[in-house]
């Protein structure tokens, strides 16, 4: 049997970049995720459930939207945010009629209608960097 010669390595290792890369501009999706995170932190700062007023031991407070996140006109509006315990969040998620009644009671009819109009506006041209900056400044002001 004939022996084969071992293959020679012909590929050189790739040289590393010596210059630092340019800072990339944040994408719209990345800014949206950051805004969601900041909004959630701001809403949950209260530390207790807005619906039942308590914080059961071992239960994490969650941020809930009055009008769904799908409506970008009110998605990052702090007035549209409620801190709910997980039990109330699930209950209201599966019972939208009682959630609507809760919103009307919490806000009052005039604010409810105003928020509804804001939610229904098509807001494709949102200034995401400005929204993130506003939420960041608000979080910093509240946590001092």
N, C-alpha and C positions, 0 to 999 in steps of 0.2 A: 504494500500500500504506500502510495506516495504522500509525503507530508506537505501540508500547505504552509506557506510563509505567513506569519502574523501580519495583519493589515496595519499599515502605517496611518497614523493620525494626520490627516491633511487639513483639518479644520482648526483654525486658530481660535483661541478664546476671544469673546467679544469684549472690546475695550469699554470700560465704564465711562459714563459722561463725567466730564470735569466741570462743566458749567452747571449751575443750578437751573432747574426747569422754571419756566415762567409760571407765575401764579395764575391758575385758571379762573375764569369768571364763573361764578356759581350759576348752575342751571336753574331754570324756573322750578323744576321738580325738587331740587335740593333746597331751594329757598322755601318752598311749600312745606317740606318736611320739617325744616327748622322752625318755621312759623307755627306749625302744629305742636311741636314740642314746647316752645315758649308759651303758647296759649294754654296748653294743658297744665304747665307748671303754675301759671298765674291763677287759673281757675281753682286748682287744688290747694292753694295757699291757705285757704280758710281752715282746712283740716277737719271739717265735720260735714255731714250730709245736709244738703239744703232741704231735702224732702222730709226726713224723719228727725233731723236735728241731732243725731247721735253719731258716734263712731264706735261701732261694735268692735271688741278686741279681735285683732287678727285680720280685720277687713281693711282693704286698701281703698282709699277715696279715689274715685275716678272722675275725669272730666267728661261732661255730657253736653251736647249741643241742643239748644232749644229747638232751632230749626236745623235740619240735617246738614252734615258737612258738605253734601253735594252742592248746596247753594253757596257759591263763593262770595256773594255779597255780604253774608253774615258769618262766614266760616271762622274768621279770626276776630270777630267782634266780641269783646269781653262781656258785653251785656247778654250775648247769646250763650254764655257758658254757665253751667251749673256743676257744683261739686256734689256727687252722689255716691253713696255706698254701693257696693256691687249688687246687693239685693234690690235696691230701688232702681238702679240702672237697668238691670235685667227686666224687672217688673214693668217699667215704663217703655222699654224697647218692645216688649211683646203686647203692650196694651196702649196703642197710640192715641186712643180716645181719651183715656185718663191722663196721658201726657199733655194733650192739648188743653184739657181742663186745668191741669196744674199750671201750664204756661199762662193761661188767661188769668188765673188767680194770682200768680206770682208777679206778673207784669202789669196787670190791668188791661182793659180792652183797648185803650188808645195806644199804648206801647206795643201791645201784641200786634195790632194792625200795622203800625209803623215798621216793626221788625219783619212782618210778613211781606210788606212791600219791598223792603231792602233785600230780603231773601229772593224774591221773584225777579229782581233786576238782573239782567244778564251782565255779569262782570268779568269779561274775558281780559280786559285791559287793566288789570290791577297792577299797581306799582309794588311788586314783591319786596324789593330792597327797603322801601319805605315802611312797609308793614312789619318786616323783621326788625328794623331799627326801632320802631315805635314799641313793639312788644318787648324788645330787649331793654329799652329805657324804662318801661313800666315795671318790669320784673326787678330791675336794679333799684328803682325807687321804693318798691314795696318790701324788698328784703334787707334794706338798710336798718 
